[in-house]
Amino acid sequence: MGAPSALPLLLLFACCWAPGGANLSQDDSQPWTSDETVVAGGTVVLKCQVKEHEDSSLQWSNPAQQTLYFGEKRALRDNRIQLVRSTPHELSISISNVALEDEGEYTCSIFTMPVRTAKSLVTVLGIPQKPVITGYKSSLREKDTTTLNCQSSGSKPAAQLTWRKGDQELHGEPTRVQEDPKGKTFTVSSSVTFQVTREDDGADIVCSVNHESLKGADRSTSQRIEVLYTPTAKIRPDPPHPREGQKLLLHCEGRGNPVPQQYLWEKEGSVPPLKMTQDSALIFPFLNKSDSGTYGCTATSNMGSYKAYYTLNVNDPSPVPSSSSTYHAIIGGIVAFIVFLLLILLIFLGHYLIRHKGTYLTHEAKGSDDAPDADTAIINAEGGQSGGDDKKEYFI
């Protein structure tokens, strides 16, 4: 019974050992590739490698099973397809100016026994076209509600659309997707609805398309909107602190769309109105105390009107400290400070000289103590020998 039981063990050992070696050979002879993604119009490189070629060449074929390259030999007449590298262990080719039709599964084969293959899925991205905005009217009135539409075609996969007003994001409707007639790309669209204010006058409404083929590049379209609104106004005096005897201009600064075209000036308690003109300034050639009062300016456009007020108080003609007088005061202070420093310096210098002069006179007096008295000095002016008659005395 020992012999029959040993036979299955031998068969099991042979089965396990032989396929083990065969599996190692199959793994070494199995080619490998990688999936690739390319933007339409770009270039893709297909690379196939094998560890053990068994004296056979590698081959690339397209999704239609047409041979592109067998080793270093071109099989399909397509100048877009070029050989990059051909060795017993590698076959690499490039396809330039890739079109959407080039998308699909490419096959790398090695003709061993049996034939082994590897697949490479090439994905071609369709670039979305620049979006187009529609639905804008020539102009909008303040507080009007408007709807703008945005559309972009040619993307693959479908792109996404976003809205913004200046730097502010607008929440539009979700992007709608429609397949193009050829069935390879998509058209996307979106709309946004919002109410306009006077601050929106001159604002840019931007529609942007987001897609992986753009690699972060901006692809957008903007629509500038115009908003009509009622005017506002304020009165600005020139000079700001008017005094009696001066010339004064009151400027009525109107703002609106359209800009105010007419200005009406009035003074409370005065009839009729002072002035109605297209000029926004009210001029006082020579101010008097009687000009004091409250003035009103009504700015008018075809969108409406607005009235601003200003109270004029005419001050006495005494000068008001101005920036120039302040400047002169500062300069005078600096000069006074410099003069003060010079006086201090002169005082110290005089004190120093007096002290040193006194020391000099003291030393001179000490040196003259041993000399004869000047009042009793006798000078002998005898020409030869001294004689009684010829002696002369000089008193100093």
Salt bridges, closest charged atoms under 4 A:
ASP78 OD2 - ARG80 NH2 3.20
GLU90 OE1 - ARG85 NE 3.11
ASP102 OD2 - ARG80 NH1 2.73
GLU103 OE2 - LYS156 NZ 2.51
GLU142 OE2 - ARG198 NE 3.09
GLU173 OE1 - ARG176 NH1 3.09
ASP200 OD1 - LYS165 NZ 3.02
ASP204 OD1 - ARG224 NE 2.92
GLU253 OE2 - ARG236 NE 2.64
GLU266 OE1 - LYS307 NZ 2.94
ASP316 OD1 - LYS289 NZ 2.95
